[in-house]
Amino acid sequence: MTRLRRLNESGVRQFGEYLQTIREGAEFHPNPAILHVDDYSPRVEPEIMLEPVTFANKFAAAKYLAKTLAPIEGPALLSDVGLWSWLALFYFEQLSPKDADGRRRPRENYHYIPSTANGWNRDRHLLAGPYKLYIQHRDNARLLLYPRVHEHGAFVYDLGFRRDLITNRGLIEAIDLLYWDARRNRPKRGTTTPTRPGNLRRLITVLQQLDFNYDLYGMTAAEILDLLPAEFDAWRPAPLLTPTGPGRKTSLAPA
């Protein structure tokens, strides 16, 4: 067990330099001093202990962190650059695994050190991003967070650029109902296949059309599913195969 810390300004700078030395071919050290030295990473209060867990995917990581960080949960946590940087360094071997040549090739710094600039990169931190989605959507985030911890995946990539979609709780629940295979505990096959009717990108196109006439942000998952045209019937869970609501649409032209 290791006590949670927070990189200070000097520690964050050292982490950035550490990432660059690895990119340049330096030997990887799994436990750099900045993880444990007070001059670079003071302890977080109250005391929180972390385990060296190997995460099955981003969802498992986010769920573990949500439980572990519960004593300090709050709006300030998501913007705590030092804390998330320390966590990325602590779990770095998973966030930057070895490639086929046995080398670690870190991505851009914002995957490990949260970006403070406005834009898409703010949510691309490999731990803070999944944590934020889990806090917003809980178990309904499992599709978004199915990829391995060092990957992003099609669902987050396609939805992440559309803040009105990825923050919509009813919509994310509807997407989970459509595309999650509860029996196999994984996304249904073909969900991101461009030629498959009712695939994820087709859903996004349909939702953008519906948004002109409906307040999707104020709707429940069932209400959103009730609006979808027949091409999505094959994806619906059994109780939702024959929606009866007055808003059902059947004539939206394919993209």
Buried (B, 14 or more C-beta within 10 A) or exposed (E): EEEBBBBBEEBBBBBEEBBEEBBEEEEBEEEBEBBBEEEBBBEBEEEBEBEEEEBEBBBBBBBBBBEBBEEBEEEEBBEBBBBBBBBBBBBBBBBBEEEEEEEBEBBEBBBBBBBEEEEEBBBBBBBBBBBBBBBBBBEBBBBBBBBBBBEBBBBBEBBBEEEEBBBBBBBBBBBBBBBBEEEEEEBBEBBBEEEBBBBBBBBBBBBBBBEEEBEBEEBEBBBBBBBBBBBBBEBBEEEBEEBEEEBBBEEBEEE
